[in-house]
């Protein structure tokens, strides 16, 4: 099927979704969630095909982790849909209704975006997350996943469409572009007649390609060079616990910590503890390579000397950069220079330092004494998420239901004409 036909079908489905009430949409989500569970064996078999192919092609461990599906992850996808049904539907909300001197009542109403296009890489869970958030907000979605996850995505979309059919709702509310040709992807980016907004999810290369080539408006989801700053007043045990979680819990995610910044007053005592926690106590294959500046390498000779490129790198691997600074001000300037606007954290017992960090760091999510791994739609109470926006227009941070809506003005009159 060509893109124009996909777009036409999505536009027709969006017109139906726009008129659905919350209960109809929730019924569709419940049926889709059940269809995922019923189709688990088919999904896992398809994912095995993708995983086998990815290993043959030498995919990195971090990306393999993103690609892999398990019964627990499929249950998580279904549970995410169930959680979204329990969330308040933002569509139809009327706010800022105010009278004008001429008697007009002018307000805003929250409405769906229409047709949402999503281009993403080897993350099949995005397929289910994107569908449920778009569907709850009355948007049709056209998905363009990477070739690495094609079999998995096809199996998931097939299940979702079965669920919609069981609910008597339009199956074309979710569609997948199966053609993996790059020209098809570029044509998708120019499908202005049918697609209202395009959201890329993936690495820096994918996001840059979409931003530079799309004629459809883009909501940019960014890569995650996330920092943790260990202040001179930091509680070392807290810092080590947070760093270990942020770096090693899942290495292939955008909210994993990639860079440490450490105050020099704490470095000599803290760095050996860091080595012990991330290297000596980690099992083989999970030991973290620490790339540090020269002064830190003198303190811990087992560290690897960092290059300038390390400060701005999203590794998605068991690698961590370490920069030493003389002050909070230097830490903030370093982070703002090299971060990607995603998630940044400070570990401190100094209230004024915490407040200054919160005020001055330019990022979508800024933490005090907590792991960057919490930057997630579910953790923020949004249910699933469509992505983490690192731009400043329309939406920023984890994008839940409200981020997938726009507004229109509604005006009530009683015969007014403009003089």
Buried (B, 14 or more C-beta within 10 A) or exposed (E): EEBEEBBBBBBBBBEBBBEBEBEBBBBBBBBBBBBBBEBBEBBBEBBBEBBEBBEEEEBBEBBBBBBBBEEEBBBBBBBBBBBBBEBEBBBEBEEEEEEEEEEEEBBBBBBBBBBBBBBBBBBBBBBBBBBBBBBBBBBBBBBBBBBBBBBBBBBBBBBBBBBBBBBEBBBBBBBBBBBEEEEBBEBBBBBEEBBBBBBBBBBEEBBEBBBEEBEBBBBBBBBBBBBBBBBBBBBBEBBBBBBBBBBBEBBBBBBBBBBBBBBBBBBBEBBBEBBEBBBEEBEEEEBBBBBBBEBBBEBBEEBBEBEEEBBBBBBBBBBBBBBBBEEBEBBBEBBBEBBBBBBBBBBBEBEEBBEBBEEBBEBBBBBBBBBBBBBBBBEBEBBBBBBBBBBEEBBBBBBBBBBBBBBEEEEEEEEEEEE
